[in-house]
Amino acid sequence: MIGHDVDGGEMFEDHPELEAFAADLRQAAASAPAPRVGAALAAVLDGSMAPAPADITVPVGRRRRRRLDTRARLRLVLAGGVAAVVLLITAASGGLPDPAQRNVARFADHLGVDLPDGDGGEGTGHSDEDRPTPPTSTPPTAPPAGRSTTPSTSSNAVVPESVADADAVEDLRDGDDDPSTPGRAEEAPGQDNRPSDVPDRDDEKREELQPERPTSTTVDRGDPDSAVTRRTPTTLTPSSAARRGA
Amino acid sequence: VASVGLGEAFDPVLTAARTGEAWAFQRLFEWLARPIAGYLRGTGVEDPDGTANEVFLRIFGAIERFEGSEERFRSWAFSIAHNLVIDERRRRSRRPTTAPLEAAPEPTVGGAEDAVLVALGDEHVQRLLAGLAPDQRDVVLLRIVADLSIEDTAAALGKSPGAVKALQHRAIATLRRQGAVSR
């Protein structure tokens, strides 16, 4: 067992020609005398003096524990990352329970990511700045206030709000009823848990309009009798922000 | 040199040593004194006996805090010895020894450090060890003289097992180049 490996193999297992060296080294060390015992050590060994406390580390146990801790930390970080990604993806598709969806959307909004907040599928819409695209393609990104809110146009050109509203109205009139429209297909059933203070809506019309509500910055402030005017996208107003905060 | 381990007696001996029982200190000293002294002589420290004494005083002074198996204790003891070796190497590198020319000893095999290897007794072994880099020599001594596994050697040296394997591989290559073959 001299010079054994971790798995029991010999150190010179693959080099039998070196076994003679190992045997010579063992023999030389074995034939060397035991160390002379000094006065201090002799006093400890015969019990006449207690050993002085040594301020040294215990590297073996601590080192191994630290390595295990590192592995455990890595696993935790990986698990946390995976959980965060899964949570984000689920939240982006609006698949979380409403309270969780709202909380996640609120948190993501701080990070500049706009997610449906479970309030009729709308985003939090707190930011007036440009925002990065969410990590998934399912939720529409929030266009900044004062820019075009129509998702069907690829232009990011800044247009006056009135123009943006007009574009949105035009799109609604065109009747984008394609059920495969992203956002609609992703809408989970039972997600319409609006707060009680939000005016009631015609569910059928609202579903038609759902794809046309591309941003979290839009609020419903239109005429309840008109699908077109009822869903006119607009920017967040102080009153709506206050209502959302409530 | 590879002393017989304490086996099942290790735990009661460790428990008694923690409470300051002299007989337990003696058992630990008898168990590890020769392999540690052999390792220290192989590394070429100036005063292997004094260093071995210091190793045991440190072990006994910190044994209260030790927790672990017999193998871990052995590895810990050699890590203390190795740390003292490193300390002396640093001291020696900062403070080159000076001696009058007429008092200078005749050069022996290897370098300046290798005169102490005479303590190991075998000139052939001395020459082969002297041809190794210090870290390679540490690995060879801990693996063969101290009878530590790769893992315990890594723990004693404060290196990863992979690094110890690499050092061992290079040591073997060096030994083969030096002609350390079966005679």
Interface residues (C-beta under 8 A of the other chain):
Chain A: M1 I2 G3 H4 D5 V6 M11 F12 H15 P16 E17 L18 E19 A20 F21 A22 D24 L25 R26 Q27 A28 A29 A30 S31 A32 P33 A34 P35 R36 V37 G38 A40 L41 V44 L45 D46 G47 A50 P51 A52 P53 A54 D55 I56 V58 P59 V60 G61 R63 R64
Chain B: V1 A2 G20 E21 A22 F25 Q26 F29 A33 R34 P35 I36 A37 G38 Y39 L40 R41 G42 P48 D49 G50 A52 N53 F56 L57 R58 I59 F60 G61 A62 I63 E64 R65 F66 E67 G68 R72 F73 S75 W76 S79 I80 N83 A119 L120 G121 D122 H124 V125 L128 L129 V140 L141 R143 I144 V145 D147 S149 I150 E151 A155 A156 G158 P161 Q168 I172 L175 R176 A180 V181 S182 R183
